[in-house]
Amino acid sequence: MTGEQQDTAKRIAALAREVVERYTAAGWTIATAESCTGGLVAGAITDIAGSSAVLDRGFVTYSNQAKIDMLGVDPAELAAHGAVSETVARQMSEGARQRAGVSVAVSITGIAGPGGGSDEKPVGLVHFACAGPNGTVHREERFGDIGRRGIREASVLVALEMLAVALKS
């Protein structure tokens, strides 16, 4: 592991700890709906002792069919916009929140590479959404082609940041 990877791992652990502590204190619960990160956000949260007080479940919905079946994503919206889109990210987080009955749900859908990108949707494009009591917030990131691992780790940080912000609002 390089120094940069160690720094990222430390940042992820610190932010996950903050999320667990703050959500525990607030009595709030979390669900994750992950595609390109394949459960890394839920994994980061469950690395923290006491996380069972806040993390209800994580949905790993890598395929379009999983997004439809597990989260209720509209097949017509998937066909119209593609899995890597604001619309699908929003539906993923809202579906996870509703189906899990949690306070907040965060979703991630993107192109981690090395292949699969296009001019319109390049490698490193990731859509996030966070659904909570005050509505759903979307965020788009274009990390660039920083490698599959780099994109996935950067995505975990953004998702954890969104969870932290959701509790503040």
Helices and strands as residue ranges (DSSP letters): H 3-26, E 30-34, H 40-46, G 51-53, E 55-60, H 64-71, H 75-81, H 86-100, E 104-110, E 125-132, E 135-142, H 148-168
